[in-house]
Amino acid sequence: MDRTLVLVRHGQSDWNLKNLFTGWKDPDLTPKGVEEAKAAGQRLKAMGLTFDIAFTSALTRAQNTLKLVLDELGQTGLQTIADQALNERDYGDLSGLNKDDARKKWGEDQVHVWRRSYDVAPPGGESLKDTVARVLPYYCQQILPRVLRGERVIVAAHGNSLRALVMVLDNLTPQTIPSMELETGVPLVYRLKADATVESKKVLHA
């Protein structure tokens, strides 16, 4: 049975380019981000992959990445479920701030803790642990059962919401997951065993 799960982080957004904390704010893709999304679709097409269903977040940059990927695959009408459970980590009071300005305001060490610790949240926002607690139940209830039934599933989302899934799939720990980076527009192709563990993983770099 073909239990395929593909994760893809959205292409570069306007705020990625401007070095801003984004979180639940809703900037769109840059021209580079559009090209990254198209390239992701082309690499999936080269593998011969098509999908039975797609999931994405409630945010424009992830939704448009998914649309561009599906355009390349010739699957523009694919059933797509958008849910804020897959949204990026909420950066709270940091949202919209330039990362360098945040370091000047709160100090390099404090901003590093907020960005890279597992369980320390920025003011008014979510820690990575909080994001995991939001994303994983949705994965277990809505996404994983479809994969285990043999459906091919693609999820277009965000660096931190996808890190929550990679943490489980790759057996990473709270100590190792904060330093793990997901590149924009680079698909991760997982094939799962019947017990939901990973049989194989392929990273589709350019």
C-alpha positions as CSV (number, residue, x, y, z in Angstrom):
1,M,0.0,0.0,0.0
2,D,1.3,3.5,-0.9
3,R,1.2,5.5,2.3
4,T,2.7,8.7,1.0
5,L,2.8,12.0,3.0
6,V,4.4,15.0,1.5
7,L,5.2,18.1,3.6
8,V,6.2,21.4,2.0
9,R,7.0,24.7,3.7
10,H,5.6,27.7,1.8
11,G,7.8,29.6,-0.5
12,Q,9.6,32.8,0.6
13,S,7.1,35.4,1.8
14,D,7.3,39.2,1.8
15,W,8.1,39.1,5.5
16,N,10.7,36.4,5.2
17,L,12.5,38.7,2.8
18,K,12.2,41.7,5.2
19,N,13.4,39.6,8.1
20,L,10.2,40.1,10.1
21,F,8.6,37.8,12.6
22,T,5.5,36.6,10.8
23,G,3.5,34.1,12.8
24,W,-0.3,34.4,12.2
25,K,0.1,37.6,10.1
26,D,-0.8,37.1,6.5
27,P,1.8,38.3,3.9
28,D,1.8,36.7,0.5
29,L,4.7,35.1,-1.5
30,T,7.5,37.1,-3.1
31,P,8.3,36.4,-6.8
32,K,11.1,34.1,-5.5
33,G,8.5,32.3,-3.3
34,V,6.3,31.8,-6.3
35,E,9.2,30.3,-8.2
36,E,10.1,28.1,-5.2
37,A,6.5,26.7,-5.0
38,K,6.4,26.0,-8.8
39,A,9.8,24.3,-8.5
40,A,8.5,22.1,-5.7
41,G,5.6,21.0,-7.9
42,Q,7.9,20.3,-10.8
43,R,10.1,18.1,-8.5
44,L,7.1,16.2,-7.3
45,K,5.9,15.7,-10.8
46,A,9.3,14.4,-11.8
47,M,8.8,11.7,-9.1
48,G,5.5,10.8,-10.7
49,L,3.5,11.8,-7.6
50,T,-0.1,12.8,-7.6
51,F,-2.3,13.3,-4.6
52,D,-5.8,12.3,-3.3
53,I,-6.2,15.2,-0.9
54,A,-4.4,18.3,0.3
55,F,-4.2,20.1,3.6
56,T,-3.0,23.6,4.3
57,S,-3.2,26.4,6.9
58,A,-5.6,29.4,7.0
59,L,-2.8,31.6,5.8
60,T,-2.3,33.0,2.3
61,R,1.4,32.1,1.8
62,A,0.7,28.4,2.5
63,Q,-2.5,28.3,0.5
64,N,-0.9,29.9,-2.6
65,T,2.1,27.7,-2.3
66,L,-0.2,24.7,-2.4
67,K,-2.1,26.1,-5.4
68,L,1.1,26.6,-7.4
69,V,2.3,23.1,-6.6
70,L,-1.0,21.6,-7.7
71,D,-1.0,23.7,-10.9
72,E,2.4,22.1,-11.8
73,L,0.9,18.6,-11.1
74,G,-2.2,19.3,-13.2
75,Q,-4.4,18.8,-10.0
76,T,-6.0,22.2,-9.7
77,G,-9.3,20.8,-8.6
78,L,-7.9,18.6,-5.8
79,Q,-10.0,18.6,-2.6
80,T,-8.2,20.9,-0.2
81,I,-8.8,21.3,3.5
82,A,-7.6,24.5,5.2
83,D,-7.4,24.7,8.9
84,Q,-5.8,27.1,11.4
85,A,-4.5,24.1,13.3
86,L,-1.7,24.1,10.7
87,N,-0.9,27.8,11.0
88,E,2.5,29.0,11.8
89,R,3.6,29.4,15.4
90,D,2.0,32.6,16.8
91,Y,4.9,35.0,17.7
92,G,2.6,37.2,19.7
93,D,4.1,40.6,20.5
94,L,7.0,39.9,18.1
95,S,4.8,39.6,15.1
96,G,5.6,42.2,12.5
97,L,8.9,43.2,14.2
98,N,12.2,43.1,12.4
99,K,14.3,40.4,14.1
100,D,17.3,42.8,14.5
101,D,15.0,45.4,16.1
102,A,13.7,42.8,18.5
103,R,17.2,42.0,19.5
104,K,17.9,45.6,20.2
105,K,14.7,45.9,22.3
106,W,15.0,42.6,24.3
107,G,18.6,41.5,23.9
108,E,20.2,38.9,21.7
109,D,20.0,36.2,24.3
110,Q,16.3,36.7,25.1
111,V,15.3,36.7,21.4
112,H,17.4,33.6,20.8
113,V,15.5,31.8,23.7
114,W,12.2,32.8,22.2
115,R,13.2,31.6,18.7
116,R,15.1,28.5,19.5
117,S,13.9,27.1,22.9
118,Y,11.3,24.4,22.9
119,D,9.0,25.6,25.7
120,V,9.6,29.3,26.2
121,A,6.9,31.5,24.5
122,P,7.4,35.1,23.4
123,P,5.1,37.6,25.0
124,G,1.5,36.9,24.0
125,G,2.6,34.1,21.7
126,E,3.2,30.3,21.4
127,S,6.3,28.3,22.2
128,L,7.2,25.5,19.8
129,K,5.8,23.1,22.5
130,D,2.5,25.0,22.2
131,T,2.6,24.7,18.4
132,V,3.2,20.9,18.7
133,A,0.3,20.6,21.1
134,R,-1.9,22.3,18.5
135,V,-0.7,20.6,15.3
136,L,-0.3,17.0,16.5
137,P,-3.9,16.2,17.4
138,Y,-5.0,17.6,14.1
139,Y,-2.5,15.4,12.3
140,C,-3.5,12.3,14.3
141,Q,-7.2,12.9,13.8
142,Q,-7.4,14.3,10.2
143,I,-4.3,13.6,8.2
144,L,-2.7,10.3,9.4
145,P,-5.8,8.1,9.1
146,R,-6.0,9.1,5.4
147,V,-2.3,8.2,4.8
148,L,-2.8,4.9,6.6
149,R,-5.7,4.1,4.3
150,G,-3.4,4.4,1.4
151,E,-4.3,7.9,0.2
152,R,-1.5,10.2,-1.0
153,V,-1.6,13.3,1.1
154,I,0.2,16.7,0.7
155,V,0.5,19.3,3.5
156,A,1.5,22.8,2.6
157,A,2.2,24.8,5.8
158,H,4.9,26.6,7.8
159,G,8.3,26.1,9.3
160,N,7.2,25.6,12.8
161,S,3.9,23.8,12.2
162,L,5.7,21.3,10.0
163,R,8.5,21.0,12.5
164,A,5.9,19.6,14.9
165,L,5.2,16.8,12.4
166,V,8.8,16.2,11.5
167,M,9.5,15.9,15.2
168,V,7.2,12.9,15.4
169,L,8.0,11.4,12.1
170,D,11.8,11.7,12.5
171,N,11.8,10.8,16.3
172,L,13.4,14.1,17.2
173,T,13.5,15.4,20.8
174,P,12.7,18.7,22.4
175,Q,16.5,19.2,22.5
176,T,17.1,18.6,18.8
177,I,14.0,19.9,17.1
178,P,14.6,23.7,17.7
179,S,17.8,23.6,15.6
180,M,16.2,21.7,12.8
181,E,15.5,24.0,9.8
182,L,13.0,23.5,7.0
183,E,13.8,25.2,3.7
184,T,11.2,27.2,1.9
185,G,9.6,25.3,-1.0
186,V,11.5,22.0,-0.5
187,P,9.2,19.0,-0.3
188,L,9.8,16.2,2.2
189,V,8.4,12.9,0.8
190,Y,7.6,10.3,3.5
191,R,6.4,6.8,3.0
192,L,4.9,5.3,6.1
193,K,4.6,1.8,7.5
194,A,1.2,0.4,8.6
195,D,2.1,1.3,12.2
196,A,2.5,5.0,11.2
197,T,6.3,5.0,11.5
198,V,8.5,6.0,8.6
199,E,9.6,3.6,6.0
200,S,11.5,6.1,3.9
201,K,12.1,9.8,3.7
202,K,13.3,11.8,0.7
203,V,14.2,15.6,0.6
204,L,13.6,17.0,-2.8
205,H,16.3,19.7,-3.1
206,A,16.7,21.6,-6.3
